[in-house]
Amino acid sequence: MREYLAQMLTKSGTLTTQEIVLHIAAAAVLSAAIYISYWYTHAGTSYSKKFNVSLVTLTILTATVMTVIGNNIALSLGMVGALSIVRFRTAIKDSRDTAYIFWTIIIGICCGVGDYLVAGVGTAMVFVVLLLLGRVRNENRILLIIRGGKSQSADMEGIVFSYFNKRALLRVRNTTADHVELIYEMPRKVWQMNYQKDQDIADALYALGSTEYVNTVTQSDEISG
């Protein structure tokens, strides 16, 4: 029993050079699909070429690690212990990025153990799903912030109502003895209604005489790094 355990712990991989090259090359080829998918689904400012290149590299590295581990139990346990102390603190800007990281790791593992069929079918299915559903953009919201005399708060609300026809949602109403601050939230499509009027809403509000400022802020769910 002891001899068997010693043999299992000291057993090394028996892969040939051709098999090793095939494992890593397959990971490199499939990582191209990940690269194209990420490039397509992350249009505009959310796209990061550095992160995309990192996905390709991570796929190849994972396949390399799995090839090295092979069926060596001692080496696999040591690798798990070494990787368990690694902490990644890079902020994820998009929740889809987490899916791409898992995709690269899974493809790397499949290629590293030589299971190309699972890697190929899985990559094809995920690629199609992301191709059809992955190009999702968060619609930016507009915050309209108005501060002016408290005595004319009803007039301010009336102007906002006339411009956006109940589609601007009043989120915050701050008041003091003399002033009032109104914060409205609306989708960008609703804000486009402002440009259909002969007069800009800011000019209409300033025409009241007591309006101190009219600010517009674009709000997005995305996290900037």
C-alpha positions, 0 to 999 in steps of 0.5 A, a space after each residue: 500500500 505504501 509503495 502504491 501511494 509513493 508511486 502515485 505521488 511521484 508519478 509524472 506526466 507521460 505526454 509527448 511533445 506532440 501532445 503538449 503542443 497540441 493541447 496549448 495550440 488548441 487553447 490558442 485557437 479557441 481563445 481566438 473565439 473568445 477574443 472575437 466574442 468579447 470585441 463584438 459584445 463590448 462596443 464603445 467605451 466598455 471595450 478594453 483591448 488589454 482585458 481582451 488580450 488578457 483573456 487570450 493569455 489566460 486561456 493559454 496559461 490555464 491549458 499550460 498549467 493543466 498540461 503540467 499537472 497531468 496526472 501527478 497528484 503531488 504536483 496538483 496538490 502543490 499547485 492548488 496550494 500555490 494558487 490559493 494564496 493569490 488574490 485578484 483585486 482588479 475591479 470588474 467593470 461589467 458583469 459579463 467580464 466574469 463570465 468571460 473569465 470563467 469561459 477562458 478557465 474552462 476552455 483552458 482546463 478542457 484543452 489541458 486535459 485533451 478533451 477538445 470535443 467538449 472545449 469546441 462544443 462549449 465554445 461554439 455554444 457560448 459564442 452563439 449565445 453571446 453573439 445573439 444576446 451578449 451585446 447589451 447596453 445599459 440605457 443611460 438615465 438623465 438626472 435633471 437637477 433644478 434649484 430655485 425659489 420655493 415660492 415658484 416650486 409649483 411653476 417649476 414642476 409645471 414646466 417639467 410636466 409640460 416638457 416631459 408629460 409625466 415621464 420624468 420621475 421626481 426622485 428628490 425634493 429638498 427644501 429650505 425656508 426660501 429655496 427648493 431643489 428638485 431632482 428628476 430621473 428619466 430615460 435618455 429617450 424621454 430627455 430627447 423630448 426637450 429638443 423637440 420644443 422651441 425653447 430649451 427647458 433650462 431657458 424656460 426655467 430661468 425665465 421664472 426669475 428665481 431659478 438659481 441653476 439647472 443641471 443635467 447629469 448622465 447616470 450609468 450603471 457601469 463601474 469605471 476603473 
